[in-house]
């Protein structure tokens, strides 16, 4: 038997901002999980709003919204980048320099109260084939118009049932530059962009596979 959605599509549509003003920009997001048995049959389907964005998400997207410089006449970074993300206010380079970023999903087996300053899951499930571990098979990031979907496929190759109770969207930023000696150098920063607990555990039986997806929708 396949477990039904815990929310309707109307709940998803009304997510985050339920009483929008006409023409007001909106941001909506949801989490979806599908579990398949060893024969590939869908045995659990779960869908819920993604509600718990951290301060790091707001700082992360500020790069796209307001850029990295504090002003057109300054070479110092935006305060979001220095105060929240802990990145340097200036970066010296003999040559070119750039900022790269990526997103990923991490799942866990714990729970914790949400705080905007959270930067980790309560009990992250590590990638592996040992007891309590899941094999992280593939990560797909798919931007399409004003929608970004991030999906992770994992497998339970152990002989025990594993319950996934929490999920987070992870963001990584890397600064790449040429240092004073002319060599390539880089600094990496990793943050928890969102944190949510599942309203019902995602149950992964031995030899089962699950796909977790976080979808972000921008409009306006």
C-alpha positions in Angstrom: 0.0 0.0 0.0 1.2 3.5 -0.8 0.9 6.1 1.9 -1.1 9.1 0.7 0.1 12.8 0.6 -0.2 14.4 4.0 -1.2 17.7 2.4 -3.2 18.5 -0.7 -1.9 20.3 -3.7 -3.9 23.4 -2.5 -1.8 23.3 0.7 1.3 23.5 -1.4 0.0 26.3 -3.6 -0.8 28.4 -0.4 2.6 27.6 1.2 4.7 30.3 2.9 2.6 33.3 2.0 -1.1 32.5 2.3 -2.6 35.9 1.7 -0.6 37.5 -1.1 -1.4 40.9 -2.3 -2.0 41.3 -6.0 1.3 41.5 -7.8 3.3 40.7 -4.7 6.4 38.5 -5.3 6.1 35.0 -3.8 8.3 32.2 -2.7 7.0 28.7 -2.2 8.7 25.4 -1.5 7.9 21.8 -0.7 9.6 18.5 0.2 8.7 15.2 -1.4 9.9 11.7 -0.6 9.2 8.4 -2.5 10.3 5.0 -1.2 10.6 2.0 -3.5 11.1 -1.7 -2.5 13.8 -3.9 -4.0 11.5 -4.7 -6.9 11.0 -1.0 -7.7 7.5 -0.7 -6.4 6.4 2.5 -4.7 5.7 1.7 -1.1 5.6 5.2 0.5 4.9 8.7 -0.9 5.2 11.8 1.3 4.8 15.5 0.5 4.8 18.4 2.8 5.5 22.2 2.8 9.1 23.2 3.4 8.8 26.0 5.9 12.1 26.4 7.9 14.5 28.6 6.0 17.6 29.6 7.9 19.5 32.9 8.0 22.1 31.3 5.8 19.6 30.9 3.0 18.7 34.6 3.0 22.4 35.5 3.0 23.1 32.9 0.3 20.5 34.3 -2.1 21.5 37.9 -1.4 24.5 37.3 -3.8 22.0 36.9 -6.7 19.8 39.8 -5.4 22.2 42.5 -4.4 25.6 41.2 -5.6 28.8 40.8 -3.6 30.1 44.4 -3.3 28.8 46.7 -0.6 28.7 49.6 -3.2 29.7 50.5 -6.7 32.7 52.4 -5.3 33.9 49.9 -2.8 35.7 46.6 -3.0 34.4 45.3 0.3 31.8 42.5 0.6 28.2 42.9 1.5 27.5 42.7 5.2 25.4 39.6 4.7 28.5 37.7 3.4 30.7 38.8 6.3 28.4 38.9 9.3 26.2 35.9 8.5 28.4 33.6 6.3 31.7 34.6 7.9 33.4 35.2 4.6 36.2 37.7 4.3 35.3 41.4 3.6 38.1 41.6 0.9 40.0 39.1 -1.1 43.4 39.8 -2.6 44.4 38.1 -5.8 47.2 38.5 -8.3 44.9 37.2 -11.0 41.4 36.2 -11.5 39.0 35.3 -8.6 35.5 33.9 -8.6 32.8 32.6 -6.3 31.2 29.2 -7.0 28.3 27.5 -5.2 26.4 24.3 -5.1 23.4 22.8 -3.3 22.8 19.3 -1.9 20.4 17.4 0.4 21.2 15.7 3.6 18.8 13.5 5.6 19.0 12.4 9.2 17.4 10.3 11.9 17.0 12.9 14.7 14.8 15.9 15.5 15.5 19.3 16.9 13.7 22.6 17.4 14.1 25.0 14.5 16.2 28.1 14.8 17.3 30.5 12.0 20.9 30.0 13.1 20.8 26.1 12.9 23.8 24.9 10.8 23.4 21.1 11.0 21.0 18.2 11.3 20.4 16.7 14.7 21.6 13.2 13.6 22.8 13.3 10.0 22.8 9.9 8.2 26.3 9.4 6.7 27.0 8.0 3.3 28.0 4.4 3.4 27.0 0.7 3.7 27.5 0.2 7.4 24.9 0.0 10.2 22.7 3.1 10.2 24.1 4.4 7.0 22.5 5.1 3.6 24.3 4.9 0.3 24.0 8.3 -1.4 23.6 7.4 -5.0 23.0 10.5 -7.0 22.3 14.3 -6.6 20.4 16.2 -9.3 20.0 20.0 -9.4 17.5 21.1 -12.0 16.8 24.8 -12.6 13.8 25.4 -14.8 12.5 28.9 -15.3 11.7 30.3 -11.8 11.7 26.8 -10.2 14.7 25.0 -8.8 14.5 21.3 -7.8 17.2 19.5 -5.8 16.8 15.7 -5.5 18.8 13.0 -3.8 18.5 9.2 -4.3 19.7 7.0 -1.5 19.7 3.2 -0.9 19.5 1.1 2.3 21.9 -1.7 1.6 22.0 -2.8 5.3 19.9 -5.5 6.9 18.1 -3.1 9.2 15.2 -0.7 8.7 16.3 3.0 8.8 13.8 5.8 9.6 14.5 9.2 8.1 13.0 11.9 10.2 14.7 15.2 9.2 16.0 16.8 6.0 18.1 19.8 5.2 19.1 21.7 2.1 22.9 22.3 2.2 24.7 25.1 0.4 28.4 25.3 -0.3 30.4 28.3 -1.4 33.9 28.2 -2.7 36.2 31.2 -3.2 38.8 30.6 -5.9 41.7 32.9 -6.5 45.4 33.3 -7.2 47.4 34.0 -4.1 50.5 36.2 -3.6 52.9 33.5 -4.8 50.9 33.0 -8.0 49.5 29.6 -6.9 45.8 28.6 -7.1 44.1 28.8 -3.7 40.5 28.4 -2.4 38.4 28.7 0.7 35.2 26.7 1.2 32.1 27.4 3.3 29.2 25.1 4.0 25.8 26.1 5.5 22.4 24.6 6.3 19.9 26.6 4.2 16.8 24.9 5.4 15.8 22.4 8.1 12.6 20.5 8.4 11.4 17.4 10.2 9.0 15.0 8.5 5.5 14.9 10.0 5.7 11.1 9.5 9.0 9.1 9.3 10.2 8.0 5.9 10.7 4.3 6.5 13.5 2.6 4.5 13.4 -1.2 4.7 16.5 -3.3 3.8 17.2 -3.1 0.1 14.8 -0.2 -0.5 15.6 3.0 -2.4 14.3 6.5 -1.7 14.3 9.8 -3.7 14.1 13.0 -1.6 13.3 16.2 -3.4 13.2 19.9 -2.4 11.5 22.2 -4.8 11.8 26.0 -4.6 9.4 28.2 -6.7 9.9 31.9 -7.2 7.3 34.1 -8.9 6.4 37.7 -9.2 
